[in-house]
Amino acid sequence: MKAQVEDGCVACGACVAACPEVFRFNDDGEAEAYAEVAPEYEYAAEEARDACPVSVISLEG
C-alpha cells in the first residue's frame, strides 16, 4: 500500500502520532509519507488517514 500527503497539510501531527513507520515531518514542518505501508502497518495508516483534520492523506493499493 502507498500513502500520500497532498497539499494543505496543517502540521497537526495526527498522522505522525498514529503511524510513525510511514509518516514524518519534512524540513518545511509538514507531514509526508516517507515509506511504503507494510501489511502490518495498514491499520495504523488507515487510522492516520482518518485522524487527519483536513483530509489530505490518501492510501492506494
Buried (B, 14 or more C-beta within 10 A) or exposed (E): BEBEBEEEBEEEEBBBEBBBBBBBBEEEEBBBBBBEBEEEBBEBBBBBBEBBEEEBBEBEE
